[in-house]
Amino acid sequence: MLIPKPKVFGYCLLVITLSLVFGVFNGLYALNIEKVKVYFLSGDYRAAISEGERLIAKDEYSSELHYFLGLSYLKEKDYQRSADHFKIVVNNFKDGKFKEGARIGLADTYLLREDFSNAQRLYIEIIEENPKTKFKEQINSRLAEIGSKKDNDLQCDLAVSYYSVQVGSFSSVNNAKNFTRKLINNGYPAYMDGDQSAYRVKVGKLKTRSQAEELSKKLSSQGYPTKICP
């Protein structure tokens, strides 16, 4: 019988041990991913988030994990964190299995934050890139919802003596403030008016309609929905 030399035997033992350890870790990781999915499907979104973030803290992550974390945060109405996880799936993983769903989820975060322009842009991009997408019915429903909101929200207050360009209307005062601040940072003289029924965001107080039309064209070219008031 051949007896392995000590160094060779030690090396073989190390290889076997590492193989077993990594096999156990991989099994545990797979089980934990399943646990995240089970929590999500059962409606326990906070538990799904807790388990998912625990895996990420241990440097155990995948496009699937980030996708389900994005969905879980979306259900918890934490739209910024939801968007962050969807963006990771879209930008950081070559595996395309969850990419389209993540793009839909990202567009949904824009829609729910009443950022209709970005939501609409992303929905349309997905349809144009893949006309046969399995999400087509869902996307068309979202686009119809955006169209309806734009029609209802961009209603002018006629009791004014100047022209302005209305670019949004929000039910949330914080969303309206954030949008106004964004416009101001981009060099536009934006301001808010309205009340709890609709916080409107407008740009400019102009003497003539032609001035308002020029401003409207400029804003539209940058993707903003516009309505000249009054």
ROKENU-541139 format. One record per residue: residue in three letters; x, y, z of N, C-alpha, C in turn. Coordinates in steps of 0.02 Angstrom, whole numbers, padded with zeros to 5 digits, always signed. Example, Ala and Ser with C-alpha at 12.3 -4.5 7.8 and 13.67 -1.06 7.14 Angstrom:
REM residues 2
ALA+00660-00284+00390+00615-00225+00390+00660-00165+00390/SER+00642-00112+00354+00684-00053+00357+00645+00002+00394/
This chain:
REM residues 230
MET+00043-00060+00000+00000+00000+00000+00044+00062+00000/LEU+00025+00111-00043+00062+00173-00045+00036+00219+00010/ILE+00081+00247+00047+00063+00294+00100+00078+00365+00076/PRO+00030+00409+00075+00042+00477+00050+00095+00512+00091/LYS+00136+00551+00057+00184+00591+00094+00146+00644+00134/PRO+00173+00665+00191+00137+00712+00234+00113+00775+00198/LYS+00156+00806+00156+00137+00869+00124+00080+00857+00074/VAL+00086+00802+00036+00034+00787-00013-00031+00771+00022/PHE-00026+00732+00074-00086+00714+00112-00119+00776+00142/GLY-00079+00821+00169-00105+00883+00198-00140+00925+00145/TYR-00111+00929+00085-00141+00968+00031-00208+00938+00010/CYS-00210+00871+00004-00273+00837-00015-00327+00850+00037/LEU-00308+00847+00100-00355+00858+00154-00383+00929+00152/LEU-00338+00978+00137-00359+01047+00132-00409+01057+00075/VAL-00395+01027+00018-00440+01033-00039-00509+01004-00023/ILE-00510+00945+00008-00573+00913+00025-00612+00956+00075/THR-00576+00983+00125-00608+01024+00176-00639+01087+00146/LEU-00600+01121+00103-00625+01182+00071-00685+01167+00027/SER-00683+01111-00008-00739+01093-00051-00802+01083-00010/LEU-00795+01050+00047-00853+01039+00090-00879+01104+00118/VAL-00832+01147+00140-00853+01210+00170-00890+01254+00120/PHE-00861+01261+00060-00893+01303+00009-00959+01272-00014/GLY-00962+01206-00015-01025+01174-00032-01079+01190+00018/VAL-01061+01189+00083-01109+01206+00135-01131+01278+00128/PHE-01081+01324+00117-01097+01395+00111-01144+01407+00052/ASN-01129+01375-00005-01172+01384-00064-01242+01359-00051/GLY-01247+01303-00015-01313+01277+00002-01351+01324+00047/LEU-01316+01351+00097-01348+01398+00142-01370+01461+00105/TYR-01328+01485+00059-01345+01545+00021-01408+01533-00021/ALA-01411+01476-00054-01470+01460-00094-01532+01458-00051/LEU-01525+01427+00008-01582+01422+00053-01604+01491+00076/ASN-01555+01537+00089-01571+01603+00113-01605+01644+00058/ILE-01583+01636-00004-01618+01669-00059-01690+01645-00062/GLU-01701+01581-00054-01769+01554-00053-01808+01582+00005/LYS-01775+01592+00061-01809+01620+00119-01833+01691+00104/VAL-01791+01731+00071-01811+01799+00052-01873+01796+00007/LYS-01873+01751-00041-01929+01745-00087-01992+01722-00051/VAL-01985+01675-00005-02043+01651+00033-02073+01708+00074/TYR-02030+01747+00108-02055+01804+00147-02092+01853+00101/PHE-02063+01867+00043-02094+01915-00003-02163+01890-00026/LEU-02165+01827-00049-02227+01800-00076-02281+01792-00022/SER-02261+01787+00040-02309+01782+00095-02331+01850+00120/GLY-02301+01903+00092-02320+01971+00110-02283+02000+00169/ASP-02233+01963+00194-02192+01988+00250-02131+02024+00222/TYR-02143+02085+00197-02091+02121+00160-02033+02143+00205/ARG-02049+02159+00267-01996+02180+00313-01948+02122+00328/ALA-01976+02063+00335-01933+02004+00347-01891+01989+00285/ALA-01920+01998+00226-01881+01987+00165-01824+02037+00161/ILE-01837+02100+00179-01785+02151+00179-01731+02135+00229/SER-01751+02116+00289-01703+02100+00342-01657+02043+00321/GLU-01686+01990+00294-01646+01932+00272-01602+01950+00213/GLY-01629+01988+00166-01590+02008+00107-01532+02053+00124/GLU-01544+02102+00167-01490+02148+00186-01437+02111+00227/ARG-01457+02060+00264-01409+02021+00303-01362+01984+00255/LEU-01389+01957+00201-01347+01923+00152-01299+01972+00118/ILE-01323+02030+00101-01280+02080+00068-01225+02102+00115/ALA-01240+02109+00179-01189+02128+00228-01133+02076+00232/LYS-01149+02015+00214-01099+01961+00214-01069+01951+00145/ASP-01078+02001+00101-01053+01997+00032-01081+01938-00006/GLU-01143+01921+00009-01178+01868-00028-01237+01900-00065/TYR-01230+01909-00129-01282+01943-00166-01283+01919-00238/SER-01338+01935-00272-01348+01916-00342-01401+01962-00371/SER-01410+01958-00437-01462+01999-00468-01531+01981-00440/GLU-01541+01917-00427-01605+01894-00400-01618+01924-00331/LEU-01567+01925-00289-01575+01952-00222-01591+02027-00224/HIS-01554+02064-00264-01567+02136-00270-01636+02149-00299/TYR-01657+02106-00346-01724+02115-00376-01778+02107-00323/PHE-01774+02055-00282-01825+02045-00231-01822+02096-00175/LEU-01762+02122-00162-01757+02177-00114-01790+02239-00143/GLY-01780+02252-00208-01813+02308-00239-01889+02303-00234/LEU-01915+02243-00248-01987+02233-00243-02012+02241-00171/SER-01974+02217-00123-01994+02221-00053-01995+02293-00029/TYR-01943+02331-00046-01942+02402-00028-01999+02440-00063/LEU-02014+02420-00124-02069+02452-00160-02135+02442-00123/LYS-02146+02380-00099-02208+02365-00061-02210+02403+00004/GLU-02151+02417+00033-02147+02454+00096-02149+02530+00085/LYS-02155+02550+00021-02159+02621+00001-02095+02659+00015/ASP-02039+02623+00018-01973+02656+00023-01946+02658-00048/TYR-01969+02708-00086-01957+02709-00158-01883+02722-00176/GLN-01848+02761-00135-01778+02774-00151-01736+02711-00144/ARG-01744+02674-00090-01705+02612-00082-01726+02560-00134/SER-01790+02559-00149-01813+02514-00201-01778+02529-00267/ALA-01777+02593-00285-01744+02614-00347-01670+02596-00347/ASP-01637+02604-00289-01566+02589-00284-01552+02516-00301/HIS-01593+02471-00276-01583+02399-00289-01599+02381-00361/PHE-01651+02411-00389-01667+02398-00459-01611+02422-00505/LYS-01582+02480-00488-01527+02507-00529-01466+02461-00527/ILE-01454+02430-00470-01398+02383-00464-01408+02324-00512/VAL-01469+02298-00515-01484+02243-00561-01473+02265-00633/VAL-01497+02324-00650-01493+02349-00719-01421+02363-00740/ASN-01382+02393-00695-01316+02419-00713-01257+02373-00696/ASN-01265+02329-00647-01206+02294-00620-01203+02219-00636/PHE-01255+02192-00666-01255+02120-00678-01264+02105-00753/LYS-01222+02060-00778-01228+02040-00848-01287+01993-00859/ASP-01305+01956-00807-01361+01910-00810-01425+01950-00824/GLY-01458+01937-00880-01516+01976-00899-01582+01949-00874/LYS-01582+01896-00834-01644+01863-00814-01691+01910-00777/PHE-01664+01953-00735-01706+01997-00694-01702+02070-00716/LYS-01665+02084-00771-01652+02153-00790-01716+02189-00813/GLU-01756+02157-00855-01816+02191-00879-01865+02203-00822/GLY-01873+02154-00779-01918+02163-00722-01894+02219-00677/ALA-01827+02225-00669-01798+02278-00628-01811+02346-00660/ARG-01808+02350-00726-01822+02414-00760-01895+02434-00751/ILE-01940+02384-00754-02011+02398-00740-02018+02424-00668/GLY-01985+02390-00621-01988+02411-00552-01962+02481-00542/LEU-01907+02497-00576-01878+02565-00571-01927+02617-00598/ALA-01958+02602-00655-02009+02647-00682-02067+02656-00633/ASP-02086+02602-00600-02140+02605-00551-02122+02652-00493/THR-02058+02651-00472-02038+02696-00417-02046+02769-00439/TYR-02029+02784-00502-02040+02852-00528-02114+02870-00528/LEU-02155+02823-00551-02227+02835-00554-02256+02849-00485/LEU-02236+02809-00437-02264+02816-00369-02238+02878-00334/ARG-02181+02904-00357-02156+02968-00330-02182+03027-00371/GLU-02226+03012-00418-02257+03062-00461-02207+03097-00506/ASP-02153+03062-00522-02105+03086-00572-02127+03056-00639/PHE-02180+03084-00666-02213+03054-00724-02169+03054-00787/SER-02128+03105-00795-02086+03110-00855-02037+03052-00859/ASN-02001+03039-00804-01952+02984-00803-01986+02916-00807/ALA-02043+02910-00774-02080+02847-00778-02102+02833-00850/GLN-02131+02883-00881-02154+02875-00950-02097+02859-00997/ARG-02041+02895-00989-01983+02883-01032-01959+02811-01027/LEU-01954+02785-00966-01928+02718-00956-01976+02665-00981/TYR-02042+02674-00969-02091+02626-00995-02088+02622-01071/ILE-02083+02680-01103-02081+02682-01176-02018+02649-01202/GLU-01961+02661-01169-01898+02630-01190-01903+02554-01188/ILE-01934+02527-01136-01940+02455-01129-01983+02426-01186/ILE-02039+02459-01200-02083+02436-01254-02048+02439-01322/GLU-02012+02493-01334-01978+02502-01399-01922+02451-01408/GLU-01887+02434-01354-01832+02387-01358-01856+02315-01363/ASN-01914+02301-01334-01941+02233-01336-02017+02235-01343/PRO-02042+02245-01404-02114+02250-01415-02154+02190-01391/LYS-02121+02132-01385-02156+02072-01363-02146+02057-01289/THR-02124+02105-01252-02112+02095-01180-02173+02066-01145/LYS-02162+02023-01098-02217+01994-01060-02250+02046-01014/PHE-02217+02104-01007-02244+02157-00964-02284+02208-01005/LYS-02298+02193-01068-02329+02242-01113-02395+02268-01086/GLU-02439+02223-01063-02504+02244-01038-02496+02288-00976/GLN-02450+02270-00933-02437+02309-00872-02411+02378-00890/ILE-02365+02382-00938-02336+02446-00959-02389+02491-00989/ASN-02431+02463-01034-02484+02503-01065-02533+02531-01013/SER-02546+02491-00962-02589+02514-00908-02557+02573-00871/ARG-02492+02566-00858-02455+02620-00823-02454+02684-00866/LEU-02443+02676-00931-02440+02734-00975-02508+02769-00978/ALA-02562+02730-00979-02629+02759-00978-02641+02797-00913/GLU-02616+02770-00858-02622+02803-00793-02585+02869-00793/ILE-02525+02870-00822-02486+02932-00825-02522+02984-00868/GLY-02549+02962-00925-02585+03009-00968-02645+03039-00932/SER-02680+02998-00894-02738+03023-00857-02718+03073-00803/LYS-02663+03058-00768-02640+03102-00715-02617+03169-00743/LYS-02582+03166-00801-02559+03228-00832-02618+03272-00852/ASP-02670+03240-00881-02728+03278-00903-02764+03310-00844/ASN-02768+03272-00788-02805+03297-00730-02764+03347-00689/ASP-02698+03336-00686-02657+03376-00642-02636+03443-00672/LEU-02629+03447-00737-02606+03509-00768-02665+03554-00785/GLN-02704+03569-00733-02761+03616-00741-02741+03684-00714/CYS-02748+03735-00753-02725+03802-00734-02776+03838-00690/ASP-02749+03883-00649-02791+03929-00612-02801+03990-00656/LEU-02863+04002-00678-02875+04055-00727-02876+04125-00696/ALA-02879+04129-00630-02885+04194-00597-02815+04225-00584/VAL-02776+04232-00638-02710+04263-00632-02702+04313-00689/SER-02659+04364-00678-02650+04417-00728-02584+04411-00765/TYR-02553+04354-00763-02490+04343-00798-02489+04272-00826/TYR-02441+04258-00868-02433+04191-00897-02378+04153-00861/SER-02388+04089-00854-02336+04045-00826-02341+03978-00861/VAL-02291+03936-00849-02292+03869-00877-02295+03819-00819/GLN-02350+03782-00816-02358+03732-00763-02326+03667-00786/VAL-02284+03637-00743-02247+03577-00761-02263+03517-00717/GLY-02307+03526-00668-02323+03469-00626-02374+03487-00573/SER-02408+03437-00549-02455+03445-00494-02450+03383-00450/PHE-02444+03394-00385-02430+03339-00339-02479+03338-00280/SER-02495+03278-00258-02535+03272-00197-02491+03277-00135/SER-02426+03266-00143-02378+03270-00088-02341+03336-00090/VAL-02343+03375-00036-02308+03439-00035-02232+03428-00039/ASN-02207+03374-00010-02135+03361-00012-02111+03347-00084/ASN-02152+03308-00121-02135+03295-00191-02135+03360-00232/ALA-02184+03403-00218-02187+03466-00253-02127+03510-00236/LYS-02108+03511-00173-02049+03550-00152-01985+03524-00185/ASN-01978+03459-00186-01918+03429-00216-01914+03445-00290/PHE-01971+03441-00324-01973+03455-00396-01957+03529-00409/THR-01985+03572-00367-01972+03644-00374-01898+03659-00364/ARG-01868+03627-00314-01797+03637-00300-01754+03613-00358/LYS-01774+03557-00388-01737+03531-00446-01738+03580-00504/LEU-01796+03610-00517-01803+03658-00571-01760+03721-00557/ILE-01762+03743-00495-01723+03802-00476-01648+03788-00485/ASN-01627+03728-00465-01556+03709-00473-01536+03707-00547/ASN-01586+03694-00591-01573+03693-00663-01580+03761-00695/GLY-01589+03813-00653-01590+03881-00678-01658+03909-00695/TYR-01712+03875-00677-01779+03899-00692-01810+03935-00632/PRO-01846+03990-00644-01880+04025-00589-01945+03989-00569/ALA-01937+03934-00536-01995+03891-00519-02023+03911-00451/TYR-02087+03895-00441-02120+03909-00378-02181+03864-00372/MET-02210+03862-00313-02268+03821-00299-02329+03864-00285/ASP-02387+03838-00303-02449+03867-00279-02500+03811-00271/GLY-02561+03828-00252-02611+03776-00240-02619+03760-00167/ASP-02653+03705-00153-02666+03686-00084-02662+03610-00078/GLN-02692+03582-00026-02686+03510-00013-02718+03468-00068/SER-02765+03497-00105-02796+03458-00159-02749+03450-00218/ALA-02702+03497-00227-02653+03493-00282-02600+03546-00271/TYR-02539+03524-00261-02482+03570-00256-02453+03577-00325/ARG-02465+03634-00358-02442+03644-00426-02373+03676-00428/VAL-02334+03654-00476-02267+03682-00487-02267+03719-00553/LYS-02248+03782-00550-02249+03825-00610-02181+03858-00620/VAL-02171+03882-00681-02109+03917-00698-02127+03983-00731/GLY-02099+04038-00705-02106+04103-00736-02171+04140-00720/LYS-02167+04207-00723-02225+04251-00720-02215+04301-00776/LEU-02244+04285-00834-02228+04319-00896-02284+04365-00918/LYS-02266+04419-00954-02315+04469-00975-02355+04447-01036/THR-02323+04409-01081-02357+04390-01143-02360+04314-01152/ARG-02408+04293-01191-02415+04221-01205-02357+04196-01248/SER-02332+04237-01293-02277+04216-01336-02215+04199-01294/GLN-02203+04238-01240-02147+04223-01195-02159+04155-01161/ALA-02221+04145-01141-02237+04081-01108-02229+04023-01156/GLU-02247+04033-01220-02240+03980-01269-02167+03962-01281/GLU-02123+04011-01283-02051+03998-01291-02025+03958-01231/LEU-02046+03978-01171-02024+03942-01111-02052+03871-01112/SER-02114+03863-01133-02145+03797-01136-02107+03751-01183/LYS-02087+03777-01241-02049+03737-01290-01983+03714-01260/LYS-01950+03759-01225-01885+03742-01194-01893+03687-01142/LEU-01944+03694-01100-01956+03644-01048-01976+03577-01079/SER-02018+03579-01130-02041+03518-01163-01982+03480-01194/SER-01935+03518-01223-01877+03486-01255-01833+03450-01205/GLN-01841+03467-01141-01802+03434-01088-01843+03381-01052/GLY-01902+03365-01080-01941+03309-01054-01994+03327-01003/TYR-02005+03391-00990-02055+03410-00940-02125+03415-00974/PRO-02177+03391-00940-02245+03402-00966-02264+03475-00953/THR-02293+03509-01000-02305+03581-00992-02377+03599-01008/LYS-02398+03652-00976-02464+03681-00988-02458+03756-00976/ILE-02475+03796-01027-02471+03869-01019-02532+03894-00981/CYS-02521+03934-00931-02575+03961-00890-02572+04038-00892/PRO-02627+04074-00893-02695+04047-00896-02713+04028-00968/
